[in-house]
Amino acid sequence: MNDASLTDVLTFKLSDDGKLLAAFEPCESKPPVDEAAIKMALAKQGLSSLFLYENSLSNLVQQYNSLNESFVLEIGERRDGACSIHIADDKMTASLTLTPPYGGAPVGLLQIQLALQEKGVVSGIMKNEIEAALKEGYAKERVIAKGLPPVRGIDARFQSLIPEIRERKPRVDEHGIANYRDLGQLIVVRPGDPLMFRTPPTEGKKGRDITGQILMPEPGQDTPFASGLQGVEIDSNAELDPDHNTLLLAVIAGQPKLVPNGVIVEPTIDLPRVDLSTGNMNFDGTINIKGDIKDGMRICASGDVFVGGIVEAAEIEAGGNIVVKGGVIGHSEHSGDSNETPTFNARIISKGSISARFAENVCMEAGTDIIIEEFSMHNHLTALNRILVGKSGGKKGRIIGGITCASVLVKAAIIGSNAGFITKIKAGFNPYLQAQLDKLKLEIDASEKELEDLKKIIAFVLAHPEKDKNGLLNKALHTREKVEADCTRLHTERAHLLSEMTLAENVQVIVEDSVHCGVEIQIGNSIWKNNEERGKGVFQIVDGAIDFGNIMLSVDRSQ
């Protein structure tokens, strides 16, 4: 068939009210028709842009094929473009949905503007977005207006006026070499020195929603200086703030320390020496001793301790760093058992670092590093980071006898001596955790022995029921249950500690000149007993065992 034969029996027209009508006139031999033929016919008549009702074409085909009498069927209509505006619940955005026309007039800018006006949108209208939607002819929930949200005020801020406050540690040059003498100057403030400036909070910036409603901001939080700050006061004559609450001043001489929302000043005490004339010193701050600390004296400070002379058989404990410009000389008593630690009357304990020119018969414990310039003899040294004896490249740094324990690095020019003193070096684990592990092992051994004894008692009573007097079996079973629970708990604690005792990466014992017979090196759980004289080199873990060679792994020396 062809179009002429189809249009003879089926015609299409647009009514005055914009309805698309299909009219059928019967004939003796009507040609077959389908939806594709109908669409082709509509296109040739310029009616394909009109909106077609759902299933209208299939209904038309059905009536055409089933009837042979005249009928007129409405199958579509002409539609203009349409738009709708959606306002968000918070009235901060307006979205446009734009429907294209079907043979009718498209939506224009004025129509959208009127729709916005009807919705009360007067602020934040995005003209560029509207024009882009009109150009594309279609939009689905496209944002065309945005409100301006309020800006929360800035909280009160605190600015330190003493930028020199920092962690004190050996200065390191570009080659990674530490200057053991230069630990930086102790920061001291004087009465009247400004310590901290407080900037008051701001009110924030107002916002506006798309209907023009003003949105008030949340003001910043007003936080005053912390209460109970020691050694400071708020400047009552500060010109920068009419409320006189922005400047913190020192009222005493001492060491400033940053705390949340403020500064405290820890006073520093200066002494020519510590002996019987001064008595023992227990001070909440920093102690600066120009001379010596004599035999039997005790120093305890929450801050740093500086000693310009020699420390004899004395005890020093500090919450900060300990610096001894001279050396430390003590005495030790041995029980005769090589596995037991001797008793020292010279003890240096620091939560920070310890540095000294030399040390002999001393127990030292440091929260970070121990740095000894010349030699360490018959000491028990423990550091959670590194132990460095001697200057890099020099030959004065000797470790002779005693036990030297560090988590990351032990470095010296010479380890051991020709006299054959037993010298033990331990690295690669937390020495304090090891003490906890040893204690746990004793508890586990005792519990397991008790459990074994209980099992024997239970087995005996079960084999001889007549011996079960006064509920012995029940008591033994109940006790066994409790001891088994204790064993499980202790093993869990031990496993947790063992997980924290993991060998640190790149753990090393560095010898820059020589290592003598009688030296025992332990890295993690591996032990090396040196039975011959050796030159310089590095002890480190290679393929799970201690290796001594000349290749040094990369070690961070700045910490």
C-alpha positions, 0 to 999 in steps of 0.5 A: 500500500502507499500513503495515498491509499491510506489517506483515502480512508484515514485522515488527521486534523487539528480541531479549533480547540487544539485536539488531534482527530483521526477520521475513518471513512469505510471503503470496499477494500481498506489497506492494512495499517499499523502504528508506524504507518500512522506516525509516518502519515502524521509527520507528512502532515506536520502533526508529529510534534503534538502530544499523543495520548497513551495507547491512542495509536494502538486503539486507533489501529484496533478500531480501524481493523475491527470496524468498517464504518465511519468513526472519529477518534481523538488521539492527542492534542496541542500543548504549550510548554509548562513550568513549576517552581519547588521551594525547599522546606528551609526556603534556601533554594528554589528549583525549576521543572520545565516541560517542553511544548507539544506543538504549542508555545514554549515557556518564556522568561517572563512566565518563569519570573511570574512563577517565582513571584507567585511563590514569593521568591525575591532573593538569590535568583540565578538568572544564568541558570534560568537562561540555560534552562530555557535554552535547553528547553527542559529542566528537572528540579534545576536550582534557579535561586539560592539563599545566603546562609548565615555565617557562624561567628568565630570562637574566641581565639588564643595566641601565644606571645612566646613563640620560643616555647618548644620541645628542648632537644639536641640540635641536629645539623643537615647531616643528621649529627646531634650537637649534644651540648646545645639543647637550646636556651631555657625560656624564662619570662619576667614579671610584666612580660606578655604571654598570651593574647585573646581575641574575643568572639565575633557575632558572625554574618547575617544571611537571607533566604530566597523569600528575603527573610533575614537569617541571624547567625550563631555567635562564636563561643566566648571562652575566657582565659582558663581559671586558676592560672598560676604565675600570671594575671589579666592586664587590667590596663590593656588598651586593645580591649575595652573590657580588659580581658585580652592580654595575659601577663606574667607576675613572676619570673619563671618558665612559661608553659602553654595550657588549654586557654592560657599560660602558667609560669613555673618558677625556676630556682637557681642554686650555687650547689646542692649539699647539706647546706641546702638540703634535698630539693623538691620543687614544682618547676625547673631547677638550675644548679650552677655547681655540683650535687653532693653525695647522698642528696636528692633532687626532684623537679616537675620541670627540667634540671640543669647541673653545671658541675658533677653529680656524685652519688645522688638521685635526680628525678625530673618531669622534663629533661636532665642536663649534667654539664659534668659527669655522674659518679656513683657506687654500686653493690652486686649480689654476686648473681650475674643475672641480677641488677646491681643496686646503685646509689646514683640514680638519674630518672627523667621523663624527657632526655638525659645528657651528661659528659660521662657516667660511672656506676649510675642507673639512668632512665629516660623517657626519650634519649640518653646522650653521654659525651665521653664514656659510660662505665658499669651503668644500667642505662634505659631509654625509650628511644636512643642511647648515644655515647660519644660524638659521631666520628670520635673515639671517646664514646665508650660503653664498658660493662653494665646493661644498656637498653634502648628501643630504637638505637644504641650508638658508641665508638667502642663497646666493651674493653680489653679487661673483659668486662661483661657488657650487655646491649639490648635494643628493639623493644620497650624495656619497661614492658619487658619488666611487666612481661617478666612479672606476668610470667611468674603469675602465669607459672604460679596459676598453672601450677595451682591448676595442675594441683587442682586437677590431681585432687579432682582426679583422686576424689573421682577415683575415690568417692569415699574421700569426698568429705565436706564438699571437697570435690565441689570446692575443687571444681569451683576453684579450678574454674576460677583458676582457669579464668585467671590463666586465660586472663593472664595469657590474654594480658601477656599476648597484648604486651607481646604485641606491643613488644614488636621489634622496631623497624631499622633497630641498630647497634652502631659501633663506630670504632671497635667491639671487644670480646665479652659483649652481648648484643640483644635485638628483640629476642635474638642474642649475639655473643661476641667472642672476638675483637671486631672493628666498626660496624652495625648490628641489626636484624637481617633475615630474622637474625642478628647480623654484623656488617658495614651497611647501615640502614636509614635511621632518623636521628632528629628525634 
